[in-house]
């Protein structure tokens, strides 16, 4: 017997779509951080004249690597949540179909096991 709880499958679909969009955005951010944020050494100044130039470049590389790691972690988390949400939605869809089939196909007829 049902406890009266209902699941809005269209809301789950919307969550999944938004997560996929977020994953696409994370992919773009990951590509940008990896390939479009490289700063050449000469941009930090001449190491002969500016002694901290090497330290600045090293700090930049560290920050770049940290950013790439954070984006990768977020991407993994969002992907895991998206996959889990899809599986939950699929299970609810299967259960809804099974319930309709058991109750007579959901067509208004009384051919199901409870309709006899």
C-alpha positions, 0 to 999 in steps of 0.5 A: 500500500502506498504511503502517499509519497510522490516523486516529481520525475520532471523535477529530477529530469530538470536537476539532471539537465542542470547538472549536465550543463554545469559539467559542460561549464566545468569542462570549459573552466578546466580547459581554460585553467589548463591551457589559457592561463600559462604565463611565460617567464619573461612576463614576470620580469628579467630575473637578473633585474628582478630577483623575485621573478622566479618566485612569482613564476613558481607561485603562479605555477602552484596556483595554476596546479591548485586551480586545476586540481580543484576544478577536477575535484568539482567535476568528479563530484558533479559527475557522481551526483549527476550519475546518482540522480539519473539512477534514482530517476530511472528507478522511480520511472521503473517503479511507476511503470510497474505500478501502472501495469499492476493497476491495469496499465494506467489506461482506465481499464480494469485488466490489472490484477487489482481490477479483477 
